[in-house]
Amino acid sequence: MCFSATASFAVGTYLLGVGTLTLKQPRHPRELAFAAIPLLFAVQQLSEGILWLTFEPAIPWLNEAMTQVYSFMSHVLWPIYVPVAVLLIEPPGPRRRALLALVGIGVAVGAFLLYHLVDYPVSSRLTGQHIQYVSPPHFLATASTLYLVSTTLSLMLSTHPKAKVFGALSLLSFAVAYGFYTTWFISVWCFFAALLSTAVYLHFLPRRTLRESFP
């Protein structure tokens, strides 16, 4: 996360364990994408842990590689992946149509940000005890809003209670991270979301197999 390499590696290792356990829970293939969320957050947090080690002593090529891995996951992956994962576990009903719309929004936002990340790669630097991700102002207000809609509203629209909790807490953590850590917002919010992804594991305990909803 944004405080130290130790914190990043600790959270990443914790999520590796949670993610491994979570991936063992699905009883239907449609649940696999949702179950993989903690494991993907583990990769993201571990990549930031490695990034911490590239500043002193400076390792430019590894710094650039880990910055791009982290930025791809934070900017491009999540607005697409989250609504798709939620859609897959949602039983037939009117909410699936709304989730399809959010998938479309997520794909559009992810493609927009990917285009700008390719044109203007993000760089990273240490500012105090934090990592700041520096990029041109392509993460505009409209893109930020649609990003938030695709990643949190999709969870809150789910009929699954623990997915709703994950979405509500992610939205709350967005407000906290933006209010108190504006300069390091991307890193801090991703850290909060990573920890909150434990709710994905709780979603499966106890759980009802999706075979009852999807023949």
PAZAPA-4460 file (N, C-alpha, C; in steps of 0.05 Angstrom, whole numbers, plus 32768, in hexadecimal, padded with zeros to 4 digits):
% residues 215
    n_x    n_y    n_z   ca_x   ca_y   ca_z    c_x    c_y    c_z   seq   type   mol
   8011   7FE8   8000   8000   8000   8000   8012   8019   8000     1      M     A
   8007   8030   8008   8015   8049   8005   8027   804F   801C     2      C     A
   8029   803E   8031   8039   8045   8049   8054   8038   804A     3      F     A
   8057   8020   8040   8071   8013   8041   8071   7FF9   8031     4      S     A
   8089   7FEF   802A   808B   7FD6   801C   8080   7FBF   802E     5      A     A
   8087   7FC1   8047   807E   7FAC   805A   805F   7FAA   805B     6      T     A
   8052   7FC1   805B   8035   7FC1   805C   802A   7FB5   8042     7      A     A
   8035   7FBC   802B   802C   7FB2   8012   802F   7F94   8010     8      S     A
   8047   7F8A   8018   804C   7F6D   8017   803A   7F5E   802C     9      F     A
   8035   7F6A   8043   8025   7F5D   8057   8008   7F5A   804D    10      A     A
   7FFD   7F70   8041   7FE2   7F6F   8037   7FE0   7F5C   801F    11      V     A
   7FF5   7F5D   800D   7FF5   7F4B   7FF6   7FF6   7F2E   7FFE    12      G     A
   8006   7F28   8012   8008   7F0C   801C   7FEE   7F03   8028    13      T     A
   7FE2   7F14   8039   7FC9   7F0E   8045   7FB4   7F08   802F    14      Y     A
   7FB3   7F19   801A   7F9F   7F15   8005   7FA5   7EFC   7FF4    15      L     A
   7FBF   7EF5   7FF2   7FC5   7EDC   7FE4   7FB8   7EC4   7FF3    16      L     A
   7FBA   7EC4   800D   7FAD   7EAF   801C   7F8F   7EB0   801A    17      G     A
   7F83   7EC7   801D   7F66   7ECA   801B   7F5D   7EC3   7FFE    18      V     A
   7F6C   7ECD   7FEA   7F65   7EC7   7FCF   7F66   7EAA   7FC8    19      G     A
   7F7A   7E9C   7FD2   7F7C   7E7F   7FCD   7F65   7E70   7FD9    20      T     A
   7F5E   7E77   7FF2   7F47   7E6B   7FFF   7F2D   7E71   7FF0    21      L     A
   7F2A   7E8A   7FE6   7F12   7E92   7FD9   7F0E   7E83   7FBE    22      T     A
   7F24   7E7F   7FB0   7F23   7E71   7F96   7F1B   7E54   7F99    23      L     A
   7F1D   7E49   7FB1   7F14   7E2D   7FB6   7EF6   7E2B   7FBC    24      K     A
   7EE9   7E42   7FBF   7ECD   7E42   7FC8   7EB8   7E3E   7FB1    25      Q     A
   7EBD   7E4A   7F99   7EA7   7E49   7F85   7E9E   7E2D   7F7E    26      P     A
   7E84   7E2B   7F7A   7E78   7E11   7F71   7E6E   7E13   7F55    27      R     A
   7E70   7E2B   7F49   7E67   7E30   7F2E   7E7B   7E41   7F20    28      H     A
   7E81   7E3C   7F06   7E95   7E4C   7EF8   7E90   7E6A   7EF8    29      P     A
   7E76   7E72   7EF9   7E70   7E8E   7EFA   7E7A   7E9C   7F12    30      R     A
   7E80   7E8E   7F27   7E8A   7E9A   7F40   7EA8   7E9F   7F40    31      E     A
   7EB7   7E94   7F2D   7ED4   7E95   7F2D   7EDF   7EB1   7F2B    32      L     A
   7ED3   7EC1   7F19   7EDE   7EDC   7F16   7EDA   7EEC   7F30    33      A     A
   7EC3   7EEA   7F3D   7EBF   7EF8   7F56   7ED2   7EEE   7F6B    34      F     A
   7ED6   7ED4   7F6C   7EE7   7EC8   7F81   7F04   7ED0   7F7D    35      A     A
   7F0C   7ED8   7F65   7F28   7EDE   7F5F   7F2F   7EFB   7F68    36      A     A
   7F1C   7F0B   7F70   7F22   7F27   7F77   7F37   7F2A   7F8C    37      I     A
   7F36   7F1C   7FA3   7F4B   7F20   7FB7   7F67   7F18   7FAC    38      P     A
   7F68   7F04   7F9C   7F82   7EFB   7F91   7F8E   7F10   7F7E    39      L     A
   7F7D   7F1D   7F6E   7F86   7F32   7F5D   7F8F   7F4B   7F6D    40      L     A
   7F81   7F51   7F82   7F8A   7F66   7F94   7FA5   7F5F   7FA1    41      F     A
   7FA9   7F46   7FA6   7FC3   7F3D   7FB1   7FD9   7F44   7F9D    42      A     A
   7FD5   7F3E   7F84   7FE9   7F44   7F70   7FEF   7F62   7F6F    43      V     A
   7FD9   7F71   7F70   7FDD   7F8E   7F6F   7FED   7F99   7F87    44      Q     A
   7FE6   7F8F   7F9F   7FF4   7F99   7FB7   8011   7F8F   7FB7    45      Q     A
   8016   7F77   7FAE   8032   7F6D   7FAC   8042   7F7C   7F98    46      L     A
   8035   7F84   7F82   8044   7F94   7F6E   804C   7FAF   7F79    47      S     A
   803B   7FBA   7F8B   8042   7FD4   7F97   8058   7FCF   7FAC    48      E     A
   8058   7FB8   7FB9   806D   7FB2   7FCC   8088   7FB1   7FBD    49      G     A
   8089   7FA4   7FA6   80A1   7FA4   7F96   80A9   7FC0   7F8D    50      I     A
   8095   7FD0   7F86   809A   7FEB   7F7D   80A8   7FFB   7F93    51      L     A
   80A0   7FF7   7FAC   80AE   8005   7FC2   80CC   7FFF   7FC2    52      W     A
   80D4   7FE7   7FBA   80F0   7FE0   7FBB   8100   7FEB   7FA4    53      L     A
   80F3   7FF9   7F91   8101   8003   7F79   810A   8020   7F7C    54      T     A
   8104   802C   7F93   810B   8049   7F96   8127   804C   7FA2    55      F     A
   812E   803C   7FB7   8148   803E   7FC4   8152   8022   7FC9    56      E     A
   8167   8019   7FBA   8173   8027   7FA4   8161   8027   7F8B    57      P     A
   8166   803A   7F7A   8154   803D   7F62   8158   8026   7F4F    58      A     A
   8142   801A   7F46   8142   8005   7F32   812E   800E   7F1D    59      I     A
   8136   801F   7F0A   8122   802C   7EF8   8111   8019   7EE8    60      P     A
   811D   8004   7EDD   810D   7FF2   7ECC   80F7   7FE3   7EDC    61      W     A
   80FE   7FDB   7EF4   80EB   7FCD   7F05   80D6   7FE0   7F0F    62      L     A
   80DE   7FF8   7F15   80CB   800D   7F1E   80B7   8012   7F08    63      N     A
   80C0   8015   7EF0   80AD   801A   7EDA   809A   8002   7ED6    64      E     A
   80A5   7FEA   7ED7   8095   7FD2   7ED3   807F   7FCF   7EE8    65      A     A
   8087   7FD2   7F02   8073   7FCF   7F17   805F   7FE6   7F18    66      M     A
   8068   7FFE   7F10   8055   8014   7F0E   8040   800F   7EF9    67      T     A
   8048   8004   7EE3   8035   7FFE   7ECE   8022   7FE7   7ED5    68      Q     A
   802D   7FD3   7EE3   801C   7FBD   7EEC   8007   7FC7   7EFF    69      V     A
   8010   7FD7   7F12   7FFD   7FE2   7F26   7FE9   7FF4   7F19    70      Y     A
   7FF2   8005   7F07   7FE0   8018   7EFA   7FCB   800A   7EE8    71      S     A
   7FD4   7FF5   7EDA   7FC1   7FE6   7EC9   7FAB   7FDA   7EDA    72      F     A
   7FB2   7FCE   7EF1   7F9E   7FC2   7F02   7F8C   7FD7   7F0F    73      M     A
   7F97   7FED   7F18   7F87   8001   7F26   7F76   8011   7F12    74      S     A
   7F7F   8017   7EFA   7F71   8027   7EE8   7F5F   8018   7ED4    75      H     A
   7F6A   8002   7ECA   7F5D   7FF4   7EB3   7F4E   7FDB   7EBC    76      V     A
   7F5B   7FCA   7ECC   7F4F   7FB0   7ED3   7F35   7FB3   7EE3    77      L     A
   7F36   7FC2   7EF9   7F1F   7FC1   7F0C   7F05   7FCC   7F01    78      W     A
   7F04   7FE2   7EF1   7EEA   7FEB   7EE7   7EDD   7FD8   7ED4    79      P     A
   7EEC   7FC6   7EC8   7EE1   7FB2   7EB6   7EDB   7F98   7EC6    80      I     A
   7EEE   7F90   7ED5   7EED   7F76   7EE3   7ED6   7F74   7EF7    81      Y     A
   7ED4   7F89   7F08   7EC1   7F87   7F1E   7EA4   7F84   7F14    82      V     A
   7E9A   7F95   7F02   7E7E   7F91   7EF9   7E7A   7F77   7EEA    83      P     A
   7E8E   7F6D   7EDC   7E8C   7F54   7ECE   7E89   7F3D   7EE3    84      V     A
   7E9A   7F3E   7EF7   7E99   7F29   7F0C   7E7F   7F29   7F1B    85      A     A
   7E74   7F41   7F20   7E5A   7F43   7F2E   7E44   7F39   7F1C    86      V     A
   7E45   7F40   7F03   7E30   7F37   7EF0   7E2F   7F19   7EEE    87      L     A
   7E47   7F0C   7EEF   7E48   7EEF   7EEC   7E3A   7EE0   7F04    88      L     A
   7E3B   7EEC   7F1C   7E30   7EDF   7F33   7E12   7EE7   7F38    89      I     A
   7E09   7EFB   7F28   7DED   7F04   7F2C   7DD9   7EF1   7F1F    90      E     A
   7DC5   7EE8   7F2E   7DB1   7ED7   7F22   7DA0   7EE6   7F0E    91      P     A
   7D91   7ED8   7EFD   7D80   7EE5   7EE9   7D6D   7EF9   7EF7    92      P     A
   7D69   7F10   7EEA   7D57   7F24   7EF6   7D5D   7F3F   7EEA    93      G     A
   7D4E   7F53   7EF2   7D51   7F6E   7EE6   7D6C   7F7B   7EED    94      P     A
   7D79   7F73   7F03   7D92   7F7F   7F0A   7DA8   7F78   7EF7    95      R     A
   7DA5   7F61   7EE9   7DBA   7F5A   7ED6   7DBB   7F6E   7EBF    96      R     A
   7DA4   7F79   7EB7   7DA4   7F8E   7EA2   7DB4   7FA6   7EAB    97      R     A
   7DB0   7FAF   7EC4   7DBE   7FC6   7ECE   7DDC   7FBF   7ED0    98      A     A
   7DE3   7FA7   7ED8   7DFF   7F9F   7EDA   7E0C   7F9E   7EBE    99      L     A
   7DFD   7F96   7EAA   7E07   7F96   7E8F   7E0F   7FB3   7E86   100      L     A
   7DFE   7FC6   7E8E   7E04   7FE2   7E88   7E1E   7FEB   7E96   101      A     A
   7E22   7FE2   7EAF   7E3A   7FE9   7EBE   7E52   7FDC   7EB2   102      L     A
   7E4F   7FC4   7EA7   7E66   7FB7   7E99   7E6E   7FC8   7E82   103      V     A
   7E5A   7FD2   7E73   7E60   7FE3   7E5C   7E6F   7FFD   7E64   104      G     A
   7E66   8009   7E7B   7E73   8020   7E85   7E90   8019   7E8D   105      I     A
   7E93   8003   7E9B   7EAE   7FFB   7EA4   7EC1   7FF6   7E8C   106      G     A
   7EB7   7FE9   7E77   7EC8   7FE4   7E60   7ED0   7FFF   7E53   107      V     A
   7EBD   8011   7E51   7EC3   802B   7E45   7ED8   803A   7E56   108      A     A
   7ED5   803B   7E70   7EE8   8049   7E81   7F03   803B   7E80   109      V     A
   7F03   8020   7E82   7F1D   8012   7E81   7F2C   8017   7E66   110      G     A
   7F1D   8017   7E50   7F29   801B   7E36   7F34   8038   7E34   111      A     A
   7F25   804B   7E3E   7F2D   8067   7E3E   7F47   806A   7E4E   112      F     A
   7F48   805F   7E66   7F60   8062   7E77   7F78   8052   7E6C   113      L     A
   7F73   803B   7E60   7F88   802C   7E53   7F95   803C   7E3D   114      L     A
   7F84   8048   7E2D   7F8F   8059   7E17   7FA1   806F   7E21   115      Y     A
   7F99   807C   7E37   7FA9   8092   7E42   7FC2   8087   7E50   116      H     A
   7FC0   806F   7E5D   7FD7   8064   7E6A   7FED   805C   7E56   117      L     A
   7FE4   8053   7E3E   7FF7   804D   7E29   8005   8066   7E1E   118      V     A
   7FF5   807B   7E1A   7FFF   8094   7E10   8010   80A3   7E24   119      D     A
   8007   80A2   7E3E   8015   80B1   7E53   8019   809E   7E6B   120      Y     A
   802D   808D   7E6A   8032   807A   7E80   8034   8088   7E9B   121      P     A
   8029   807B   7EAF   802A   8085   7ECA   8046   8081   7ED5   122      V     A
   8050   8095   7EE5   8069   8092   7EF3   8063   8092   7F11   123      S     A
   8076   8089   7F21   8073   8088   7F3E   808A   8095   7F4C   124      S     A
   8085   80A0   7F63   809A   80AC   7F73   8093   80AC   7F90   125      R     A
   80A7   80AD   7FA1   80A3   80AE   7FBD   809F   80CB   7FC6   126      L     A
   8089   80CF   7FD6   8085   80E9   7FE2   8080   80E4   7FFF   127      T     A
   8094   80E8   800F   8092   80E2   802C   8091   80C4   802F   128      G     A
   807C   80BA   803D   8079   809E   8042   8063   8092   8030   129      Q     A
   8061   809D   8018   804C   8094   8006   8057   8092   7FE9   130      H     A
   8049   8082   7FD9   804F   8081   7FBC   803A   8091   7FAE   131      I     A
   8044   80A4   7F9E   8032   80B4   7F8E   8034   80AB   7F71   132      Q     A
   801D   80A6   7F64   801C   809F   7F48   8016   80B8   7F38   133      Y     A
   8028   80BE   7F26   8027   80D8   7F17   8020   80D2   7EFA   134      V     A
   800B   80E0   7EF1   8002   80DC   7ED5   7FF5   80F6   7ECC   135      S     A
   7FF3   80FA   7EB2   7FE4   8111   7EA8   7FC8   8110   7EB1   136      P     A
   7FB9   8126   7EB1   7F9E   8127   7EBC   7F89   811A   7EAA   137      P     A
   7F8F   8100   7EA3   7F7B   80F1   7E93   7F65   80E5   7EA3   138      H     A
   7F6A   80E3   7EBE   7F56   80D7   7ED0   7F42   80ED   7ED7   139      F     A
   7F33   80F6   7EC3   7F21   810D   7EC6   7F0A   8106   7ED7   140      L     A
   7EFB   811C   7EDF   7EE4   8118   7EF1   7ED0   8104   7EE6   141      A     A
   7ECA   8106   7ECC   7EB6   80F4   7EC0   7EC0   80D7   7EC1   142      T     A
   7ED9   80D3   7EBA   7EE5   80B8   7EBB   7EE5   80AE   7ED7   143      A     A
   7EEC   80BF   7EEA   7EEE   80B7   7F06   7ED2   80AE   7F10   144      S     A
   7EBE   80BD   7F09   7EA2   80B7   7F11   7E99   809D   7F06   145      T     A
   7E9E   8099   7EEC   7E95   8080   7EDF   7EA5   8068   7EEA   146      L     A
   7EBF   806D   7EF0   7ECF   8058   7EFC   7EC3   804F   7F17   147      Y     A
   7EBB   8063   7F27   7EAF   805D   7F41   7E95   804F   7F3E   148      L     A
   7E85   8057   7F2B   7E6B   804A   7F26   7E6F   802D   7F1E   149      V     A
   7E81   8028   7F0C   7E85   800C   7F03   7E90   7FFA   7F19   150      S     A
   7EA1   8004   7F2A   7EAE   7FF3   7F3E   7E9F   7FF0   7F58   151      T     A
   7E8E   8004   7F5F   7E80   8002   7F78   7E62   7FFE   7F75   152      T     A
   7E56   800C   7F62   7E39   8009   7F5E   7E32   7FED   7F55   153      L     A
   7E43   7FE1   7F45   7E3E   7FC5   7F3C   7E3C   7FB3   7F54   154      S     A
   7E4D   7FB6   7F67   7E4C   7FA6   7F80   7E33   7FAB   7F90   155      L     A
   7E2C   7FC5   7F92   7E15   7FCC   7FA2   7DFA   7FC5   7F95   156      M     A
   7DFB   7FC0   7F7B   7DE3   7FB7   7F6D   7DDE   7F99   7F70   157      L     A
   7DF2   7F8B   7F78   7DF0   7F6E   7F7A   7DDB   7F66   7F8E   158      S     A
   7DCF   7F4F   7F89   7DBB   7F44   7F9C   7DC9   7F35   7FB3   159      T     A
   7DE4   7F32   7FB1   7DF3   7F24   7FC6   7DFB   7F37   7FDC   160      H     A
   7DF2   7F33   7FF5   7DF7   7F46   800A   7E14   7F4D   800F   161      P     A
   7E26   7F3A   800E   7E43   7F40   8014   7E50   7F4F   7FFD   162      K     A
   7E46   7F4B   7FE4   7E50   7F5B   7FCE   7E47   7F78   7FD2   163      A     A
   7E2F   7F7C   7FDC   7E25   7F97   7FE2   7E37   7FA4   7FF7   164      K     A
   7E3E   7F95   800B   7E4F   7FA0   8021   7E6A   7FA8   8016   165      V     A
   7E75   7F97   8005   7E8F   7F9D   7FF8   7E8D   7FB7   7FE9   166      F     A
   7E77   7FBA   7FD9   7E73   7FD3   7FC9   7E70   7FEB   7FDB   167      G     A
   7E5F   7FE9   7FF0   7E5A   8000   8001   7E74   8009   8010   168      A     A
   7E83   7FF5   8019   7E9C   7FFC   8027   7EB1   8007   8014   169      L     A
   7EB1   7FFD   7FFC   7EC4   8008   7FE8   7EBD   8025   7FE1   170      S     A
   7EA3   802B   7FE0   7E9B   8047   7FDB   7EA3   8059   7FF2   171      L     A
   7E9F   804F   800B   7EA7   805E   8022   7EC5   8062   8023   172      L     A
   7ED4   804D   801C   7EF1   8050   801C   7EFB   8063   8007   173      S     A
   7EEC   8065   7FF1   7EF2   8079   7FDC   7EF1   8095   7FE8   174      F     A
   7EDB   809A   7FF6   7ED8   80B5   8002   7EEE   80BB   8016   175      A     A
   7EF5   80A7   8027   7F0A   80AB   803B   7F25   80B0   802E   176      V     A
   7F2B   809F   801A   7F45   80A1   800C   7F48   80BC   7FFE   177      A     A
   7F32   80C4   7FF1   7F33   80DD   7FE2   7F34   80F5   7FF5   178      Y     A
   7F26   80F3   800C   7F25   8109   801E   7F3F   810D   802D   179      G     A
   7F4D   80F8   8034   7F64   80FA   8045   7F7F   80F5   8037   180      F     A
   7F7D   80E8   8020   7F96   80E1   8012   7F95   80E7   7FF5   181      Y     A
   7F8D   8100   7FEE   7F88   8107   7FD2   7FA0   8102   7FC1   182      T     A
   7FB8   810A   7FCA   7FD0   8107   7FBA   7FD7   80EA   7FB4   183      T     A
   7FD1   80D9   7FC7   7FD7   80BC   7FC4   7FBE   80AC   7FC2   184      W     A
   7FA9   80B8   7FB7   7F8E   80AC   7FB6   7F8E   8090   7FAA   185      F     A
   7F9A   808C   7F93   7F99   8073   7F85   7FA4   805C   7F96   186      I     A
   7FBB   8061   7FA2   7FC8   804D   7FB3   7FB7   8046   7FCB   187      S     A
   7FAD   805B   7FD9   7F9F   8057   7FF2   7F84   8049   7FED   188      V     A
   7F75   8052   7FD9   7F5B   8045   7FD4   7F5E   8028   7FCC   189      W     A
   7F73   8022   7FBC   7F77   8007   7FB4   7F7E   7FF6   7FCC   190      C     A
   7F8D   8001   7FDF   7F93   7FF3   7FF8   7F7A   7FEC   8007   191      F     A
   7F68   8000   800B   7F4F   7FFC   8019   7F3F   7FE6   800A   192      F     A
   7F3C   7FE9   7FF0   7F2C   7FD6   7FE1   7F38   7FBA   7FE3   193      A     A
   7F53   7FB8   7FE3   7F60   7F9E   7FE6   7F57   7F90   8000   194      A     A
   7F59   7F9F   8016   7F51   7F93   802F   7F33   7F8C   802F   195      L     A
   7F23   7F9E   8024   7F06   7F99   8024   7EFE   7F81   8013   196      L     A
   7F10   7F79   8000   7F0A   7F62   7FEF   7F08   7F48   7FFF   197      S     A
   7F0F   7F49   8019   7F0A   7F32   802A   7EEC   7F2B   802A   198      T     A
   7EDB   7F3F   8025   7EBE   7F3A   8024   7EB7   7F27   800E   199      A     A
   7EC8   7F24   7FFA   7EC3   7F11   7FE4   7EC4   7EF5   7FF0   200      V     A
   7ED8   7EF0   8001   7EDA   7ED5   800E   7EC1   7ED0   801F   201      Y     A
   7EB9   7EE5   802E   7EA2   7EE2   803F   7E88   7EDC   802F   202      L     A
   7E88   7EE6   8017   7E71   7EE2   8005   7E6B   7EC4   8002   203      H     A
   7E80   7EB3   8002   7E7C   7E97   7FFE   7E77   7E87   8017   204      F     A
   7E76   7E94   802E   7E73   7E86   8048   7E5C   7E92   8058   205      L     A
   7E45   7E84   805A   7E3D   7E6D   804A   7E34   7E77   802F   206      P     A
   7E32   7E66   801C   7E2A   7E6E   8001   7E16   7E5B   7FF6   207      R     A
   7E08   7E65   7FE2   7DF5   7E54   7FD3   7E00   7E52   7FB6   208      R     A
   7E04   7E3A   7FAE   7E0F   7E36   7F93   7DFE   7E43   7F7D   209      T     A
   7E0C   7E4E   7F6A   7DFD   7E5B   7F54   7DF0   7E47   7F41   210      L     A
   7DF4   7E2D   7F45   7DE6   7E19   7F35   7DC8   7E1B   7F3A   211      R     A
   7DC0   7E26   7F51   7DA4   7E29   7F56   7D98   7E40   7F45   212      E     A
   7DAA   7E52   7F3C   7DA0   7E69   7F2C   7DA6   7E66   7F0F   213      S     A
   7DBD   7E58   7F09   7DC5   7E55   7EED   7DC6   7E37   7EE6   214      F     A
   7DB4   7E2E   7ED6   7DB3   7E12   7ECE   7DCC   7E0B   7EBE   215      P     A
***
